[in-house]
Amino acid sequence: MLESFMIGFHSIMNPQCILLILLGIIIGILFGSIPGLSATMALALFLPITYSLASVPGVVLLVSLYIGGISGGLIAAILTRIPGTPSSVATCFDGYPMTQKGQGAKALGVGIVFSFIGTLFSTIVLIFLAPFLAKIAIQFGAYEYFAVAVFSLSMMCGLSGKSMIKGLMSGILGCIFATVGMDSITNVPRYTFNVSDLASGFNILPVLIGLFAISEIIVSAETAKKASKMKVVQVDMKHIRGFGFSLKELYGQCSNTITSCLVGTGIGILPGMGGGVANVLNYGIIKNKSKYPEKFGTGIIDGLVASETSNNAAIGGALVPLLALGIPGDTVTAMLLGGLTIQGISPGPLMFTQNVDIVYSIFLTMIFGAIAMLFIEFYGLRIFVKLLKIPKQYLLPGIFVFCVIGSYGLNNRMFDVWGVLLFGLIGYAFNKMRIPSSPFILGFIIGPIAETNLRRGLMFSQGSFLPFVTSPVADLFFALTIFALIFFIISNKKHQSTRNTQNQQSVPSQTKDM
């Protein structure tokens, strides 16, 4: 392992990679701190830039954007009570009340420090757990990879949000779009309609930019002028020592920190969960085990520690199944999967033998990025607060132009620009119909992997399906698929019944008026 770390260290210890780490953290924090933007949009926007970079610098930039984007959400959550990202929802519960009590600087300091701790802990878990899983998975064949792909596709249900049916529709549509182009095995054109540009299929880059950037720009543009300006609380940072809280308070949060790290990393490893689930769930866990649960929501650092430690711990956790098995755990890791695909890298066990420099560059980028985030976020806070006030009607057109230029620069052809606009409209339609976009990406990327390994397996077995169900590893993943589907169905029904109960309670009783 030490030799592998030296390879990774040598790969990123150059001015270009160091600059990209700093740039990625800064831009990620910016996108995370402005409500309406997100870590996902940051990755989608900068994918065209990574296409022109070598593999290591490209991956370094994407991982840095990921770290900065998740952590940046705490700024808006604490100062405006609007979570910059879904991963910072629970940060609002105690962060904004602390700001109202004049403890805004302390709240920001606590959030930043424990974001760093959560990221660092999950990185250590990633470093030791991912290679171990990869050693097991490296022995997989077509049968096992097909089972893994089926398990990955079952995560459509976990990324479906409120409606599992709509999520499955989105995922199936992604699989359908992925079939356009030349057949990977027989080299026969499929669904090209004699259009030469369709022979190579839809590139992953226009799909990602369109669904996650252009669609959000259109949605935001609808309400940009009408939206009321956010009230950003000004925080005096001049008279704050260190990060605004004492070592005694830091030590007092040891138990909460350990619990939050374990919960966040564990939830991050589970496909279909991510930081959005981790911060809210862990907040409830910490509140329930607290000696003074009645104080939660009134402005105490315990709630901030619970949210910011767990959502950042989910970063490294989500990368474990992505790197070891090629399974994206949430929307952002689905974007990372697309970014690695653009670089010609297939996440999975072979990465640990064929792309050692990439894997350990990711590990070291996580460590250096967490350290950079700690200082950039705190000392650059005044600048990020000012950027919160930029009107979206000025910000969005520039992002749109950047997206179009980036898509054109992919292959210097207008077809990719039209592709971005097409998938932007699809994403906009999804938004209007409340259909999630993440399953579409999962189907688009994983669908071809499942198809290819199914056909290869059938070729090896001369058309027999028996080897698919006699392989112990394949059986394990098929069992996990069934378990995941049952879990998501039960969870979806519980959420549905809870929403129905809340709706019934919110409807005023009219029996007394009759």
Steps between C-alpha positions, in 0.01 A plus 500: 500500500786737580635461147155574358476815713838613368368455145193706583708764681731532201198533269339795680805679637531743212386862455211404272336251740557718805341795321206283390443380858484860624288610205264205538452561873430873448255447213337207682444715810354773280255263331412334830439829681262653243152344525389379157852397405648178635799267500328305222473808279864589573615160376273517195629845412868407525485162328591659162817640657603158631460358150794714385712406804705188564337230715654591838443880482146443371408266785670728754281791389177299522576362847592849626173640365318219681662576837454877469143471374377283789666711768404834343133439572552587867560869421153564361340269758651692792466853362172484307321187632495372141710184453747551219487125430267217611787382720465812718129482582559406866766772529218758488341356815764634739729705275255781426373528862864541609536781247185667633652488848813678375711183480521485120882498491511219755241301301703541181821396678338190649348401164828542314716311752264204531454489122876451485491226766220314323678513163831385650343207688313371194817534291686270741215246473509532120877440489479173695161365391494567123821305414376207713171484308687540171721197576188290533326652199800464268412133456159586352403379153211582268246324724610690810526836323147455364375437856685810625348705215151373588562599862616843383187541290287417804634822650261681265242437771720664762555805280133527404393735777126506569384289204671169429302458176625832366855408600478170313359681195797737509750213534345296218505808275871538579559137397311562174709805410816298575409246228537763224819449295719206405441170677805433720511128411370463142599852387157546337338848506192524721233773487719739300233572233782543246630804689879478496541698825290241684733216399718568803196543727437778748812608684474490878618862532205670320263273691641602838525870419151508352322314779674658796608845385285626212175373655583670832584822317161498325315426825691769691450752219123471537507646848829693503345847469200428720698332775546712807854579597641284774559671829863422575595561862828687527750331731785682668812287452755758622497417870476123466789291627578183310177346380280664762465216753714360781695176531269406787203518263694297244576224752140510621385395153724190475216251548273681253783527250581129507134406463451750216810377316388138521140573400598735216761264356268199533211677327737627231610144424138389457406568136203731451548692827767772511552814707141618462381201702803487730468849648129478584513141628807558714353822640212293635737237640714758684190677630352177635819400681556849640451584872319821396299425181267794571785741418538371143361752255565791734859558391753258653818371341396135551255528210761662277751228581243232419411645161836621367707204620262242356436662161872540434574150628261376232742631231766236561235239572331556164833458321553151646244319277581732208872420491482137614194384303410781261171565683407869546333565834336836427461770235845651550680165481296427186654818360844381610434170325422695184817706542715188535327348197587809297864445595477140375514360854257229610445513878519159660755249627725531194567865591716379789732315262473696173457855637692502826604862445135607459377313810768629736481847347133498606597393853761774534276761339237423764756561776655815352159625388359465852792701641462765228124518562559559872699819444351628173145479632576679826735773383315557172164522672452873440536447124259205491242699699518783245454253213171392658359839400568464124162511318433176316383680185862611455663177613299246297563632143875474555465141621283417197758636255775310680298176466447549125865583433612201705272259315613631161866467598448129568525398133470838326161413354156658533340158560625506860357850551160382375541198729553726802189699412299180441591351836455841663139502377456139615633597842267802509204277411610257772501787749150613403365146526702435818695218339851457649795533264750288694348162397530611136876541541525168682313324218706677234833394654423163661246375240763427231722326758213269597414430134859431395572263790169321455575432133860401573386265772246341268771458236727326755217272617368439148165660579445348844392723793605236754854640564347835595323343798762241597779753560513571878605863447226558243248343738616736774440808287166368374400449865618854582294626207186332635575631850556854368176493301301381802666764719428783254139386447430485876678832556304662217169375641589631846583844361180495296285412802676769707432762232135393477463529879658845497274611215191379687606685812566819303150502350272692742202306622181634353260283697443769761399752234241271347 
